[in-house]
Amino acid sequence: MMVDFLTSQIYTIPSFIIYMTGLVLALTRWNRHPKVSMFAAGGFALMLFSLLIYAGLMYCQLNYRNGAPADFAQILGIVTFAGRGISAIAWIMLLFAVYGWRHPDSDPWND
């Protein structure tokens, strides 16, 4: 069962690498841009959390043996809804990190 779970999670490796890289970059630049880094680090941390939640859900799905399928479907729906909410909050935080503190009169390309 564990091999099945690990092979089912191979597709998440690129996302995991991107989220970890973003989190490390946000934390290393915290001194120069604390507000932006706070939102970026929070967003990437939530993305990682969401990825782990879905991995745990996949593990539970592969090992689900007892109970009615309707019970598992209800749990799956609740966790999926919560995971999508977490992902939406993470994306909002990342958008604030990118666009939240831009000044309309500053143009980095012409400075």
N, C-alpha and C positions, 0 to 999 in steps of 0.2 A: 504493500500500500504506500509506503513512504516513497518508493521509486516513482510510482504513478503520480504522487503529489508533486515531487520535485520536477518531473518532466512536464507537468501541466503548468508550472510556474516559470518556465524558461522565457516565455514571451515578456515577462515583467522585468527582466534584467536590464534592458535599455532604459526603461523608465526609472528603475531604482538608481542607476548610475547618474542619470540626469538630475534627479531629485537630490541625491547626495552631493553632487558637484555644486548645485545651486545653494544648498544649505551651507556647505563649506565656504563658498565664495561670499555669501552673505555674512557669515560669522567672521571671516578674515577682514572684511571691509567695514566692520561695525564702528571702528573709531573714526573713520572718515565720514561715514554717512549713517548715523545711528537710526534715524527714523526709517529711511529706506531699507536698511538692513533688517530692522525689526520686522517690518511687513514681509520682506522677502524670506527671511528665516522662518517666520510663522507660516507662510504659505507653503514653503517647501517641506517643513515638518508635518503639516497637515496632509500634504500629498503622500509623504512616506507612511503616515499613520493609516491613511485610506488604503494604500497598497497592501499594508500588513493585514488590515481588516479583511480585505477581499481574499488574501491568501489563506487566512484562517477560515473564512467561509468556504473556500474551495476544499480545504482539508476536512471540514465537518461534512461537507456534501459527499466526499469520497468515502468517509467512514460512517455515514448515517446508516444505522441498521434497525433501530427500534422506533416504534411509534408510527403514526399514520402519516402518509405523504402530505396530507393537507396541513399538518402541524409544521412540518419542515418548510413547506411552501410559505406559510405565514411568517416564520422566522426569516426565511430568505427575503421576503418582501420588506420586512421591517429593517433588516440590516442593509439591504440595497438602498432603501430610501434614505437611511441615515448616512450611508457612505456617499451618496450623491450630494447630500446637503453639506457634508464635510468638504467634498471636492469643490463645490460651488463657493464656499467660504474661502478655501485656499486660493482659488482663482481670483476672487475679489481682492484678497490681500496682495497677490502678485500684481494685479492691475494698479492698485494703489501705490505699490513700491515703484512701478515703472512710470506712472503718469501723475502721481499724487502731488509731487513737489516741483513740477515744471513751471517755470515762469514764462508767460506768453511772449515777453520781449527778449528773452535770451535765445540765441541761435548758436548751438555749439559748432556748427559747420562754418560759421563766418567769424568766430572769435579769434 
